[in-house]
Amino acid sequence: MSEATVFLIDDDSAVRDALSLLMRSIGLRVQAFEQVQQFLDSYDPDMVCCLILDIRMPGINGLAFQEALKAAGNTVPVIFITGHGDLAQCTRAFKAGAVDFLVKPVDEQALIDCVQKTMKLAAVRQQVRFFQREVMQKFSRLTEREKLVLALMVAGLSNKAIATQLEVSIRTVESHRANTMEKLEVSSLAECVKLQLAYPDRDVL
């Protein structure tokens, strides 16, 4: 958690200063910005972080920015703060995946609790991203024939049945199977199934 970063976007300098001080008081690194572009210039998708975002800002508002991030596949957890929130805005924020929606003046303990919970969520998302990236790298080592053999293995076909379907010898199937498991760095069919289920685009395998 010591390397986690709280990003803060608010056009009110007093709010930025106060919330930055609060986050630092619990040992978190903070980067505060007046505009969304400043955040985008500093943000790394692999970071463990969260974004505290004001709704009303010059230019793009917070809700539209959150939706743009989501459309781009960005999974940074968002906590909204606003001095002019209403039910419609709150509903829109949660539908787009906001973690929380807090009204100014923000209760300090409520924000601290929310940020700590959100950082745990961000850490889990990071682990998932890294695992999926590793899985994709392993699958990229497979030839098209090895991917086909793997799919038939996972479907429960025996070596003999796979050989019959592909019109090859059982020895050839055994060779493909051994190469596949070596490249995926697994030792059992169960582990193969686990990796295939974790593959983000497994329908193309």
BELDAJO-V577105 format. One record per residue. N is the residue number from 1. RES is the residue in one letter. SS is DSSP state (hx for helix, st for strand, lp for the rest). PSI is psi in whole degrees, -180 to 180 (none if undefined). Layout:
n->(N	N)
res->(RES	RES)
ss->(SS	SS)
psi->(PSI	PSI)
This chain:
n->(1	2	3	4	5	6	7	8	9	10	11	12	13	14	15	16	17	18	19	20	21	22	23	24	25	26	27	28	29	30	31	32	33	34	35	36	37	38	39	40	41	42	43	44	45	46	47	48	49	50	51	52	53	54	55	56	57	58	59	60	61	62	63	64	65	66	67	68	69	70	71	72	73	74	75	76	77	78	79	80	81	82	83	84	85	86	87	88	89	90	91	92	93	94	95	96	97	98	99	100	101	102	103	104	105	106	107	108	109	110	111	112	113	114	115	116	117	118	119	120	121	122	123	124	125	126	127	128	129	130	131	132	133	134	135	136	137	138	139	140	141	142	143	144	145	146	147	148	149	150	151	152	153	154	155	156	157	158	159	160	161	162	163	164	165	166	167	168	169	170	171	172	173	174	175	176	177	178	179	180	181	182	183	184	185	186	187	188	189	190	191	192	193	194	195	196	197	198	199	200	201	202	203	204	205)
res->(M	S	E	A	T	V	F	L	I	D	D	D	S	A	V	R	D	A	L	S	L	L	M	R	S	I	G	L	R	V	Q	A	F	E	Q	V	Q	Q	F	L	D	S	Y	D	P	D	M	V	C	C	L	I	L	D	I	R	M	P	G	I	N	G	L	A	F	Q	E	A	L	K	A	A	G	N	T	V	P	V	I	F	I	T	G	H	G	D	L	A	Q	C	T	R	A	F	K	A	G	A	V	D	F	L	V	K	P	V	D	E	Q	A	L	I	D	C	V	Q	K	T	M	K	L	A	A	V	R	Q	Q	V	R	F	F	Q	R	E	V	M	Q	K	F	S	R	L	T	E	R	E	K	L	V	L	A	L	M	V	A	G	L	S	N	K	A	I	A	T	Q	L	E	V	S	I	R	T	V	E	S	H	R	A	N	T	M	E	K	L	E	V	S	S	L	A	E	C	V	K	L	Q	L	A	Y	P	D	R	D	V	L)
ss->(lp	lp	lp	lp	st	st	st	st	st	lp	lp	lp	hx	hx	hx	hx	hx	hx	hx	hx	hx	hx	hx	hx	hx	lp	lp	lp	st	st	st	st	st	lp	lp	hx	hx	hx	hx	hx	hx	hx	lp	lp	lp	lp	lp	lp	st	st	st	st	st	st	lp	lp	lp	lp	lp	lp	lp	hx	hx	hx	hx	hx	hx	hx	hx	hx	hx	lp	lp	lp	lp	lp	st	st	st	st	st	st	lp	lp	lp	lp	hx	hx	hx	hx	hx	hx	hx	hx	hx	lp	lp	lp	lp	st	st	st	st	lp	lp	lp	lp	hx	hx	hx	hx	hx	hx	hx	hx	hx	hx	hx	hx	hx	hx	hx	hx	hx	hx	hx	hx	hx	hx	hx	hx	hx	hx	hx	hx	hx	hx	hx	hx	lp	lp	lp	lp	hx	hx	hx	hx	hx	hx	hx	hx	hx	hx	hx	lp	lp	lp	lp	hx	hx	hx	hx	hx	hx	hx	hx	lp	lp	lp	hx	hx	hx	hx	hx	hx	hx	hx	hx	hx	hx	hx	hx	hx	hx	lp	lp	lp	lp	hx	hx	hx	hx	hx	hx	hx	hx	hx	hx	lp	lp	lp	hx	hx	hx	lp)
psi->(-22	-24	-4	149	133	119	140	125	115	135	-4	113	-33	-40	-44	-46	-44	-45	-33	-44	-41	-45	-39	-27	-19	16	18	144	139	139	117	138	154	-29	155	-33	-34	-38	-47	-33	-21	-16	136	120	-21	-2	150	111	171	165	118	119	128	151	-48	110	159	144	-134	135	168	-40	-43	-37	-42	-44	-35	-40	-45	-42	-29	2	16	129	17	128	135	132	122	141	141	150	-2	41	151	174	-38	-43	-42	-45	-43	-41	-46	-35	-30	3	14	145	-39	167	103	144	136	147	130	134	120	-45	-37	-40	-42	-47	-42	-44	-43	-41	-41	-36	-36	-41	-42	-38	-40	-43	-37	-44	-40	-44	-46	-40	-45	-36	-41	-41	-44	-38	-41	-44	-27	-17	-18	144	168	-37	-40	-37	-40	-46	-41	-45	-40	-35	-49	-30	-8	9	144	167	-40	-44	-39	-43	-42	-45	-38	-5	49	175	158	-36	-38	-41	-44	-38	-46	-42	-44	-43	-39	-47	-34	-44	-33	-8	47	164	2	161	-35	-39	-34	-44	-44	-45	-41	-38	-28	-14	123	-36	50	-17	-20	-6	none)
